């Protein structure tokens, strides 16, 4: 049965939701408070990551975070502040950062990532629109034996989950895969299951395709209020317009909790700022990588190389911190002997806000508080990777189909 659906949020999650809904014959409208040209969906590393099986809320991260709070250039920074939502989120994060909970989430994270990778490949094979997509795996480069051992433990866990992982314990072993990059590392853990893309290419092409298919887009339109009656949203109000629909999708990223509060629903999400630097100079990098000690992602995109990183939980703001930009540039130069990030490239750095749940799992599904609202938010650093899987699940929920995955781990009403 065709339905009229309004998607709130035009990032990768919102667009993928619109993509699968229009395929099912739904009449879809996408609204966003921006102009569909920036934010986390444009500045991310473009990773599709079945390898990332360990959630952000991992054991030990609390102690690291406390130590890193004193270092403005640290990979993970939490700004202390007296905000009740932040304090509740912090407590839920602490409760989630246990070995048992992380172990339980491993197959869940792996399965949704594998589904999403397969769906990206389906979209690519459909030839509906062309975009850069390569499946070359992911290198986890390390400089110290201690970090190498930690990464290999993750690798061995991934092998038990059925993923193909290799420990490359020397530069010579690495060069068989990445022969031209001039690396300053001890070794790498190589996951061959991952893929990568160029987000700044995919996003506008997806929007153009959806417009051709009749999806309506409204830019620079912020939702001001939700009108609810009998447990259902009857309309949403913006400054100058009202939107009526059968179903609504909330894919507004870090801004999602501001809207669910109007329903009496508090979904614990905090904005995690990430930065990116692009360089068009030749780097000889062909395989995406994570620079482990620095927590910096490296992606050979279409026409440039991107260095991205940091997780800065400091509320909703788009201020560029030059210290954190320099930390990414220094990491790039420290791991690749031939890479030099210019002052111009650093000055052109951009940031985006990633919506972080306390347990590292996104919220996908309907809350008991609202019958016709499907929530799709809280994907943290895996938003790009999980776009198609989330969009597919959203369409299955709205059209009352059997879902591709068990949705219980993602339930918006789950307890922390």
C-alpha positions in Angstrom: 0.0 0.0 0.0 1.4 3.4 -1.0 1.8 5.9 1.7 2.6 9.6 2.0 5.8 9.9 3.9 7.7 13.0 5.1 11.4 12.4 5.9 12.9 14.9 8.3 16.6 15.2 7.6 18.5 15.1 4.3 21.7 13.3 5.3 22.7 9.9 4.1 20.1 8.2 6.4 17.3 10.4 5.2 18.2 10.0 1.5 18.5 6.2 1.8 15.1 6.1 3.6 13.6 8.1 0.7 15.3 5.9 -1.8 13.8 2.7 -0.5 10.4 4.3 0.2 10.0 5.6 -3.3 10.9 2.2 -4.7 7.9 0.9 -2.8 5.6 3.4 -4.5 5.4 5.9 -1.6 5.0 9.6 -2.1 8.0 11.0 -0.4 9.0 14.5 0.7 12.4 15.3 2.3 12.9 18.4 4.4 16.1 19.7 5.9 17.1 22.8 7.9 20.2 23.1 5.6 20.7 23.3 1.8 21.7 19.6 1.4 25.3 20.5 0.8 27.1 20.0 4.1 27.3 18.3 7.5 28.5 14.9 8.6 27.2 13.2 5.4 29.7 15.2 3.4 32.7 15.4 5.6 33.0 11.8 6.7 35.6 9.2 5.7 33.3 7.4 3.3 34.0 4.0 4.9 31.7 1.0 4.7 32.9 -0.8 7.8 32.0 -4.5 8.6 35.4 -4.3 10.3 34.2 -1.9 13.0 32.6 -4.5 15.2 33.6 -2.8 18.5 31.2 -0.1 19.6 32.3 3.4 20.7 31.2 2.5 24.2 34.1 0.0 24.7 35.7 -1.0 28.1 38.5 1.4 29.0 37.2 4.3 26.9 36.0 6.2 30.0 39.5 6.2 31.5 41.0 7.2 28.2 38.4 10.0 27.9 39.2 11.3 31.3 42.9 11.4 30.5 42.3 12.9 27.0 40.1 15.7 28.5 43.3 17.4 29.5 44.7 17.3 25.9 43.0 19.6 23.4 44.5 17.6 20.5 43.4 14.2 21.8 41.4 11.8 19.5 38.4 11.6 21.9 37.4 14.7 23.8 34.4 15.3 26.0 33.7 18.8 27.1 32.4 18.8 30.7 29.2 20.8 31.0 26.3 21.1 33.4 23.6 19.9 31.0 21.1 17.3 32.2 20.8 15.5 28.8 24.6 15.3 28.6 24.9 14.0 32.2 22.2 11.3 31.6 23.9 10.3 28.3 27.3 10.1 30.1 25.8 7.8 32.7 24.2 5.6 30.1 27.5 5.5 28.1 29.3 4.4 31.3 26.8 1.6 31.9 27.1 0.5 28.3 30.9 0.3 28.3 31.2 -3.2 29.7 32.8 -6.2 28.1 29.5 -8.2 28.2 27.5 -5.5 26.4 30.2 -4.9 23.8 30.4 -8.6 23.1 26.6 -8.8 22.7 26.7 -5.9 20.2 29.5 -7.3 18.0 27.3 -9.6 15.8 24.6 -6.9 15.6 27.0 -4.3 14.3 28.7 -6.7 11.9 25.4 -7.9 10.4 23.9 -4.4 9.8 27.2 -3.3 8.2 27.3 -6.4 5.9 23.7 -5.8 4.9 24.5 -2.2 4.1 27.6 -3.0 2.1 25.6 -5.5 0.0 22.9 -2.8 -0.5 25.5 -0.2 -1.6 26.7 -2.8 -4.1 23.1 -3.4 -5.3 22.6 0.4 -5.9 25.9 0.5 -7.8 25.0 -2.5 -9.9 21.6 -1.1 -10.7 23.2 1.7 -12.8 20.5 4.1 -11.7 23.2 6.6 -11.2 27.0 6.3 -11.2 29.3 6.9 -8.2 32.7 6.0 -6.9 32.7 2.8 -4.9 35.7 0.5 -4.3 36.1 -2.6 -2.1 39.8 -2.7 -1.2 39.5 -3.4 2.5 40.9 -1.4 5.4 44.4 -1.2 6.9 44.7 -0.6 10.6 48.2 0.8 10.8 50.1 0.8 14.1 53.4 2.2 15.3 53.8 0.4 18.7 53.7 -3.3 19.5 51.2 -2.7 22.3 48.6 -1.1 19.9 49.5 -3.8 17.3 48.6 -6.5 19.8 45.3 -4.7 20.7 44.3 -4.4 17.1 45.1 -8.0 16.4 42.9 -9.1 19.3 40.1 -7.2 17.5 41.1 -8.9 14.3 40.9 -12.4 15.9 37.5 -11.6 17.2 36.4 -10.5 13.7 37.8 -13.8 12.3 35.6 -15.7 14.8 32.7 -13.7 13.4 33.5 -15.0 9.9 35.4 -12.0 8.6 38.7 -12.3 6.7 41.5 -10.6 8.6 45.3 -10.7 8.2 48.1 -9.5 10.5 50.7 -7.8 8.4 53.6 -7.6 10.9 56.2 -5.9 8.7 56.5 -3.1 6.1 57.4 -5.7 3.5 54.1 -7.6 4.2 52.2 -4.3 3.9 53.9 -3.3 0.6 52.4 -6.4 -1.1 49.1 -4.7 -0.7 50.1 -1.0 -0.7 53.4 -0.9 -2.7 53.8 2.8 -3.3 52.8 4.5 -0.1 55.8 5.6 2.0 54.8 4.5 5.4 56.3 5.0 8.9 54.6 2.2 10.8 55.5 -1.2 12.4 52.6 -3.2 10.9 49.0 -3.4 10.1 45.9 -5.5 10.7 44.1 -5.8 7.3 40.4 -6.3 6.9 39.5 -7.2 3.4 35.7 -6.9 4.0 35.5 -3.1 3.9 34.8 -0.7 1.0 35.0 3.1 0.5 33.3 5.9 -1.4 33.4 9.6 -2.1 30.5 11.1 -0.1 30.7 14.5 -1.8 30.0 12.7 -5.1 27.3 10.3 -4.0 25.1 12.7 -2.1 24.3 15.1 -4.9 23.9 12.3 -7.4 21.4 10.5 -5.0 19.5 13.7 -4.6 19.3 14.2 -8.4 18.1 10.6 -8.9 15.4 11.0 -6.2 14.2 14.2 -7.7 13.9 12.5 -11.1 11.8 9.8 -9.4 9.4 12.4 -8.0 10.7 12.9 -4.4 10.1 16.4 -3.3 12.9 18.4 -1.5 12.5 21.4 0.7 15.8 23.0 1.8 16.5 25.5 4.6 13.2 24.4 6.3 13.5 23.7 10.0 10.8 21.9 11.9 9.4 24.1 14.6 6.6 21.9 16.0 4.9 18.6 15.8 1.1 18.4 16.1 0.0 15.2 17.8 -3.4 13.7 18.3 -4.4 10.2 19.5 -0.7 9.1 19.6 -0.1 10.1 16.0 1.6 13.1 14.3 -1.1 14.8 12.3 1.2 17.5 10.9 4.6 19.1 11.3 5.0 22.8 11.3 7.9 24.9 9.9 8.2 28.7 9.9 6.0 29.2 6.8 4.6 25.7 6.0 2.7 22.7 7.3 3.4 19.1 6.1 0.7 16.4 6.4 1.5 12.8 5.8 0.6 9.2 6.8 4.0 8.5 8.2 7.1 10.5 9.3 10.7 9.5 9.4 13.0 11.3 11.9 16.6 11.2 10.4 17.8 14.5 11.7 21.0 13.2 13.2 22.3 15.2 16.2 19.2 17.4 16.1 16.8 14.4 16.5 16.3 14.6 20.3 15.2 18.3 20.0 12.2 17.1 18.0 11.4 13.9 20.0 11.2 15.9 23.2 8.0 17.5 21.7 6.5 14.0 21.8 7.6 13.4 25.4 10.3 11.0 24.1 13.9 11.5 25.2 16.3 9.6 22.9 19.8 9.9 24.4 22.0 11.3 21.6 25.0 13.6 21.8 26.7 15.3 18.9 30.2 14.1 18.3 32.1 16.5 16.1 34.5 15.2 13.5 36.9 17.0 11.1 38.2 16.4 7.7 41.2 17.6 5.6 41.4 17.0 1.9 44.5 17.1 -0.2 44.7 16.9 -4.0 48.4 16.2 -4.0 49.6 12.7 -5.0 49.8 10.5 -1.9 50.2 7.1 -3.5 47.6 5.8 -1.1 45.2 3.3 -2.6 43.8 1.4 0.4 41.8 3.2 3.1 43.4 3.1 6.6 43.0 4.0 10.2 46.1 5.4 11.9 45.5 3.6 15.1 47.3 5.6 17.8 46.0 8.9 16.3 42.5 7.6 15.5 42.6 9.2 12.1 40.9 7.8 9.0 42.6 8.0 5.6 40.6 7.5 2.4 41.7 7.7 -1.3 38.6 9.4 -2.8 37.8 10.3 -6.3 40.4 12.9 -7.2 41.7 13.6 -3.7 42.8 12.0 -0.4 40.8 12.7 2.8 42.2 12.6 6.3 39.4 12.6 8.9 39.1 12.1 12.6 38.5 13.1 16.2 35.4 12.7 18.3 34.6 15.9 20.2 31.5 15.7 22.3 30.8 19.3 23.1 27.2 20.0 22.2 25.8 21.2 18.9 28.2 23.7 17.3 30.2 23.9 14.1 33.2 25.8 15.4 36.5 24.7 13.9 39.2 24.1 16.5 42.6 24.6 14.7 44.4 22.5 17.4 42.3 19.5 16.4 42.8 20.1 12.7 46.5 20.3 13.3 46.4 17.0 15.2 44.9 15.3 12.1 47.5 16.9 9.8 50.4 15.9 12.1 49.1 12.3 12.2 49.0 12.2 8.4 52.5 13.4 8.1 53.7 11.1 11.0 52.4 7.9 9.3 53.1 8.8 5.7 56.6 10.1 5.0 55.7 11.7 1.7 52.5 13.5 2.9 52.7 17.2 3.7 49.5 19.0 4.6 49.6 22.7 3.6 48.4 25.6 5.7 45.8 26.2 2.9 44.5 22.7 3.2 44.3 23.0 7.0 42.4 26.3 6.6 39.9 24.6 4.4 39.1 21.9 6.9 35.5 21.2 7.6 33.5 19.5 10.4 30.3 17.6 10.9 28.3 16.4 13.8 27.8 12.7 14.3 24.8 11.6 16.4 26.2 9.3 19.2 24.0 6.9 21.1 25.2 5.7 24.5 25.7 2.1 23.5 27.1 2.5 20.0 24.0 1.2 18.3 21.6 3.4 16.3 18.0 4.0 17.1 15.9 2.4 14.3 12.2 1.9 14.7 9.0 3.2 16.3 8.6 4.3 19.8 5.5 3.4 21.8 5.0 7.2 22.2 4.1 7.7 18.6 2.4 5.4 16.1 3.4 7.0 12.8 7.0 8.2 13.5 9.9 6.0 12.5 13.2 7.1 14.2 16.5 6.6 12.3 19.3 8.3 14.2 22.2 7.8 16.5 24.6 6.1 14.1 27.7 7.9 15.4 30.8 7.2 13.2 29.0 4.5 11.2 26.3 6.7 9.6 27.7 6.6 6.1 28.3 2.8 6.4 24.8 2.1 7.6 22.9 4.4 5.3 21.3 1.8 2.9 20.6 -0.8 5.6 18.9 1.8 7.7 16.9 3.1 4.8 15.8 -0.4 3.8 14.7 -1.1 7.4 12.8 2.1 7.6 10.9 1.3 4.4 10.1 -2.2 5.8 8.9 -0.8 9.1 6.6 1.8 7.4 5.1 -0.8 5.0 4.7 -3.5 7.6 7.0 -5.9 5.9 9.2 -8.5 7.6 12.4 -6.7 8.4 15.8 -7.7 7.0 17.3 -7.8 10.5 16.0 -8.2 14.1 15.2 -4.6 15.2 15.2 -5.3 19.0 18.8 -4.1 19.5 18.0 -0.8 17.8 14.7 -0.1 19.5 14.2 3.6 20.4 12.6 2.7 23.7 15.4 0.4 24.9 16.7 1.0 28.4 20.2 2.1 29.4 
